[in-house]
Amino acid sequence: MDPSSLAVHIAHIAEKYVVEATGSAEHPLGPEDVALERPKKAEFGDWATSVAMKLAKPLGQSPREIAEVLATRLAHIDGVSSVDIAGPGFLNITLDKAALGETARHIVHKGEQYGRSDALVGETINLEFVSANPTGPLHIGHTRWAALGDSLARVLRAAGAEVTSEFYINDAGSQMDLFGESVLARALGRDLPKDGYPGDYVEQLGATALAEYPTLAEMTADEALMCCRECAYREQLAAIRRSLELFNVHFDVWFSERQLHVVSTPEGTSLVDQSVDRLREGGHVFDHEGAVWVRTTDFGDDKDRVIRRANGVYTYFAADAAYYLSKKDRGFEKKIYLLGADHHGYVHRLKALAGAAGDDPEHHIEILIGQLVSVNGEKLSKRRGNIVELDELREWLGTDALRYSLARSPADSPLTLEPDVLLAKTNDNPVFYVQYAHARTHQVGRNADAAGIDGSGFHAGDLVEPSEAELLTALADYPRVVAQAAELREPHRVARYLEDLAGSYHRWYDACRVTPKGDEPIESVHHSRRVLNDATGQVLANGVQLLGVSAPERM
């Protein structure tokens, strides 16, 4: 029995008890109200729940008294071997070994689909992350968001959500002109403009622009700037796409900020123009001293925001508004933004913007703020002189090590990468530890094939060793972990689970043999263990896939 099914049974029994105690079914209990945890020690059972303690206060009863009733009823569920009460009212549940053993066969049957659920079916999500200016290579900060964002998209899809991953191209504004001026200066052998973009990559872009437009020096200043800006923009955006694809990160949509400013109606208005009118229709726009304002304080912002200055020039907030409304118009119920550590100020204004657009700021928009990441001992970039780039990190540490290490910590915690650890082929390296466990399952499988052990003689009741119960319980927990990671927007939960699972597998490997020694006969237990071995390999493969990491069969 998997924990999701167990939670359904517990919720049903607990709800029935509440109805008996109160005579009312006004507040039904669901599986989401039942918290299941794996006890720290195997002798305490397979699962523990505090549901009796949760019910005690609203019912005005002793948690121990409630636990005694629930324990008796839970013990009669098929697949439950025993239920013990611990402490003030914890319920420790031990599953029937044969029922638990069936988990292995179920996983092998489900294959790549094991762990996927309908927990978030019906949710339509736009997930925006990275969203860098196309004026230079992606750096270490973008790298963390690329790994986290792509992993989150995979986890959300595994939980049944319909997810569109989106890259917002910041290709409008003065920074693009400054980028173009920098490339033009390098193309013509001139000094960079004030605050221009340095680096060898700008030299290379200048050479590319000159090759495409040999008469740059003879053009007018505006024409030359336009040619260099557009050429450099195209080349740099293509480089960003290549970097992300090599990092195993795919975007469904590349949304250009320029689209927001293009005239798109017979009346000569752009999406930015229309956004002001739409917000005004909602009653949240007012005029003051010639400027147009959005009353974002109605939705918890610390101050109202100018959307169009008195001189008629739109602020960045106007583009934010038009972009949010574009997502809404494209049918995305939920919009998730993954922003860097320097974007804390955007949280209130974006939520206020959602409210002004007629959405519920607590439901339709989520903003995740990531913290900084550094590299222990890393030298500065050769090309930029001050930034560690994604391509450099990937070439140095490898996609698997980099993606796994960036995804295994909560987004809101600072992170330091340790190259010596990530390059080591030891158990101290988390990604090596997990991948080695997967490779070991395939080596065990190859040995079993050679011995004629194919799992056809599987019998769930054979898997009774303590290490087998531990491993089976861990495997059964995988769907819950994935669903929880999706609901909480925390893909690091999958990584930490995989490390625990790898540990359980290695302990089982040391304690139990799949192939018999020497001339010992092949028995049903060997077939059963072969299935358990293959089930573990399947879950490890499914898990690392959610993190964008490979599952090697040999190491």
Secondary structure as GFF3:
##gff-version 3
##sequence-region A 1 555
A	DSSP	alpha_helix	3	22	.	.	.	ID=ss1
A	DSSP	three_ten_helix	31	33	.	.	.	ID=ss2
A	DSSP	beta_strand	36	37	.	.	.	ID=ss3
A	DSSP	three_ten_helix	42	44	.	.	.	ID=ss4
A	DSSP	beta_strand	47	49	.	.	.	ID=ss5
A	DSSP	alpha_helix	51	59	.	.	.	ID=ss6
A	DSSP	alpha_helix	63	74	.	.	.	ID=ss7
A	DSSP	beta_strand	80	86	.	.	.	ID=ss8
A	DSSP	beta_strand	90	95	.	.	.	ID=ss9
A	DSSP	alpha_helix	97	110	.	.	.	ID=ss10
A	DSSP	three_ten_helix	111	113	.	.	.	ID=ss11
A	DSSP	beta_strand	124	128	.	.	.	ID=ss12
A	DSSP	alpha_helix	140	158	.	.	.	ID=ss13
A	DSSP	beta_strand	162	169	.	.	.	ID=ss14
A	DSSP	alpha_helix	174	187	.	.	.	ID=ss15
A	DSSP	alpha_helix	200	212	.	.	.	ID=ss16
A	DSSP	three_ten_helix	216	218	.	.	.	ID=ss17
A	DSSP	alpha_helix	221	246	.	.	.	ID=ss18
A	DSSP	beta_strand	253	256	.	.	.	ID=ss19
A	DSSP	three_ten_helix	257	261	.	.	.	ID=ss20
A	DSSP	alpha_helix	271	281	.	.	.	ID=ss21
A	DSSP	beta_strand	285	288	.	.	.	ID=ss22
A	DSSP	beta_strand	291	294	.	.	.	ID=ss23
A	DSSP	three_ten_helix	296	299	.	.	.	ID=ss24
A	DSSP	beta_strand	305	308	.	.	.	ID=ss25
A	DSSP	alpha_helix	316	329	.	.	.	ID=ss26
A	DSSP	beta_strand	334	339	.	.	.	ID=ss27
A	DSSP	three_ten_helix	341	343	.	.	.	ID=ss28
A	DSSP	alpha_helix	346	356	.	.	.	ID=ss29
A	DSSP	beta_strand	365	369	.	.	.	ID=ss30
A	DSSP	beta_strand	373	375	.	.	.	ID=ss31
A	DSSP	alpha_helix	390	397	.	.	.	ID=ss32
A	DSSP	alpha_helix	399	407	.	.	.	ID=ss33
A	DSSP	beta_strand	415	417	.	.	.	ID=ss34
A	DSSP	alpha_helix	419	422	.	.	.	ID=ss35
A	DSSP	alpha_helix	430	451	.	.	.	ID=ss36
A	DSSP	three_ten_helix	460	462	.	.	.	ID=ss37
A	DSSP	alpha_helix	466	476	.	.	.	ID=ss38
A	DSSP	alpha_helix	478	488	.	.	.	ID=ss39
A	DSSP	alpha_helix	492	511	.	.	.	ID=ss40
A	DSSP	alpha_helix	524	546	.	.	.	ID=ss41
###
